[in-house]
Amino acid sequence: MNNNTNPLRVLITGASSGIGYELAKLLAKEGFNLILTARRTERLNQLKSEIEQESKHSLDIRVYSEDLSQENAAEDLFNQVKNDNLKIDVLVNNAGMGDLSYFHESDINKLSTMLHLNINSLTKLSRLFIDDIKNSNKGALINIASTASFQPVPLMAVYAATKAYVKSFSLAVMTELQEINSPAKVICICPGVTETEFFANANANPLGLPEGFIASSAEVAEFILKKLKNHEDGIAVHGGMNSFLTLLSRILATKASNAVSMKIMQRLKQRI
């Protein structure tokens, strides 16, 4: 997919760990230029150094430290990129957070932060960079949603709702780009339980869930790269087990689906 004489440039949010970190390393091996952003500057610089030492390509890797849970961070990031006269071909909205708790016991400040990061910043960045993306022959907007986007999730009520927004938003923008005959694609990636820092930050522990239920960050990153290289669009659920569960959630009555979700979330919560 990538032409090393004129390599595509990919911006990845939440690149300092987990899926974003693994995806950055994979894209570098494919010869993509990268813009990496996250809160932790030291980790971003370490990732950049690792990529430069391991890469067989001559890459342009830029690092911008931004906390996208903060007001105006999306605009600040966009302005930094444009001040450096850079255009992007692919935006990977990977940064996100969750919280595992009963809604009536949840921290309202954490909920506000989650809403801003998972919805506001994702939407703003998509809007700010959409002109770059839609005019690129291999352009793509890649939004990381979740299998939680397919049904309400007790104990993660707000998180699941934010991911339902991401899924709905992605499908709508995809149709709009098709309507104007843009070559760019919109890919909504829906991982299930993945071994990342997400669960520690969400006060949850995925250990002990059934075999085949937990994916590694590297596996999900490989899945994203495959979709990007194939220039696909639409909803992409990672893993056979997750595909089955999302289908089941649509077949079951809401009460039954909620009961299944509650059992899984309670199991996560009990293992903290």
N, C-alpha and C positions, 0 to 999 in steps of 0.2 A: 504493500500500500504506500509506503513512504519512499520518496525519491531523495536520495542523499545529496543530490546536487541542489535541491531546493526543498529541504526537509520541512515537514509540517511542525507547527508549534502548538504545544498542548499546555494549558493552564490547569493545574490540579490544586484544589483546595483541600485542606486537611492532609497535607503531604508528609507530615513529620512522623507518622506512625500508621500502622494498620494497612488497610486497603490502599490508601493514597501512597504510602511509602513503597509498597510492593509494586504498584502500578508504575510509579516513576522509574523504578529500576528496569522493569520490563520494557517500557517505552524507550528508554535510553539504549537498550540493546538493539532495538529496532531502528535507531537512528533519528528519533524525534528530538527536536529542540524542546526545552521544558521551561515553564514558569512554575515555581513551587512556592506555595504559600501556606502558612500555619501560624500559630501563636509563638511557637518555640524556635527562636532564631538559631540557637546552638544546634538543635537537631536538624534543621533545614541545611545549615552549612555542612554538617557532618554527612548528610545524605548527598549533597552536591559533591563533596570531596570523594566519597565512595564511588559515585557514578563516574566521575572524571578519571579515577584511577583504574576502573574496570572496563571502561568503554573503549571499543575499537573504532568509534566514530569521533569526528571532531564536532562536538556539540556546543550549542549556546544554552547555558543553564543559568537562569536568573532566579534569585531568591528574594521574596518580599515577605517580611514579617507583618502579619495582620491578624487581629482577633475579630473574626467575622461575626461574633456574637454581639459586638458593640455597634452602636448607632454610627452610620456613615462610613463604616469600615469598607463596605463594598465599593463605595464611591472613591475612597482613598486608594484602594488597590487599583481600580480602573485608571485613575489619574496617574499613578506611578507607572503603570504599564505604558500608557500613552505618552507620558513625558519622556520615556525611553524610546519612543517611536517604534513600538512593537505592535504587531497584529497577531492575533491568535487564529488558529484553525479549529481547535477543539477545546471546549471548556468541560472539565469534569467537576461537577458540584458534588464533592465527596464529604466535605465537612458537615458534621452533624452530632447531635447528642440526644440522650434519652434519660429517663428516670423511671425506676421501678418502685412504685409506691401506690397506696390507695389515694385516690384523688383528694379526699377530704383530709389527708395527712400530708399532702405534698407541700413543698416549699414554693411559694408563689413567685419568688425572685428567680428560682431555677426554671420554673415554667415559662416565665417571661423571656429568659435567656434562650431557652430551647425554641420558642416560637420565632424569635428573631433570627437565630442561626439556621434553623431547619427550613424556614419559609421566607422571611424577609430578605436575608442576604442571598439566598439561592435565586430568588426571583429578580432581585436587583442586578446581580451579576449576569444573569441570563439576558436581561434587557440591555444592559450596558454593552455587552460583547456580541449581541445578536447580529449586528451589521457585519462584523468580522466573519462570523460563523456562516451566515447565510450566503455570503459572496465567495466562499471557499469551495472549490470543487470537491474536496474531501472533508468539508466541515462537519462538525458534529457537536451537538449539545448532549452531554451525558450526565444524567441526574441519578444519584444513588438514592433509591427509595428503600423498600423493605417488603418482605412478605407480610409484614404487619399492615401494609397499605390495603390489603384485600378484605379486612374485617376489623370490627372493633376489638381492641385488646384490653381487657380489664387489667389493672395494675400498671398499664402503660397507655392510659387513655389518650393523653395529649400527644405523646410520641406517635402513636399509630395514626392519629388524626393528621398530624403534620405530614406523614408519609403518604397518606391518602391524597392530600393536597398535591404533593410532588408528582404522584402518578397521574392524577387528573390534569394537572398543568402541563406535564410532558406530552400527553396525548393530544391536547388541544394545540400546543405550539407545533407539534409534528404535522398536524393537519393543515395548519396555516402555511407552513413552509412548502408543503406539497401543493397547496392552492396557488402559490406564486411561482411554482416551478423552480424552487431553490434546490440545488444539488445536495444541500446539507441534510443530515439526518438527526433525529432526536431519539436517543436511546435511554430508556428508563430501566435501570438495573435494580432487581429486587432480590437481594441476598436474604438468607435466613440467618440463623444464629451463626456468628462468625467470631473466630478468636481474634479479638482486637482489644484495645483499651476501652472501647465503648462500654462493655459490661461493668468494668470496675468503676467507671465514672457514673454509671447508671445505678450503682448499688445492687448489682446482680452478679451471679456466678453461674456460667453455663456448664460447669463440670458436672458430670453425672447424668446428663441428658442422653437419650438413646444413641447408639452407634449410628453414624451416618447423618446425624442431625446437626453436627457442628462442622463448619468448613473453616479452613485456614484462610488468612488474608491473601496468601499467595494464590490459592485456588480461585478466589473471587477475582483477583487482579487478572489472572490468565483468561477468565471468562469475559471480562470487560475488553481486554485486548483483542480477543477473537471477534467479538461483535464489532469493534471499531475497524479492524482490518477487513472484515467482510462488508463493511459499509451498510450495516443493517439498521433498521429503526424499529420503534415500538417497545412493548414491554418484554423484558427478558428476565425470567425467574431462574436463579442459579440452583442447580441440583435437582435430582429426581424426586427426593423426599419433599423438598419444598414445593415443587410443581404439583405433587399429589395433594399436599396440604392446602395449597391455595385453591385447587379445584374442589376439594372437600368443603372448604369454607363457603363456596358458592352454591354447593348442593344442599348442605345442611340448613335447617331452619336457623334463624338468628339466635334463638335461645340456646340451641345445641352447639352452634359454632362458638358462642361466647363461653359456654361451659368448658369446651375443649381448650380454648385460649386461657381461661382462668386456671385450669389445672397445670398447664405448662408454665405460666407465670408464677404460680405459687411454688412450683418446684424450683424455679430459679431463685425466688426470694428466700426460700428455706435454706439454700446452700450458701448464703452470704457468710 
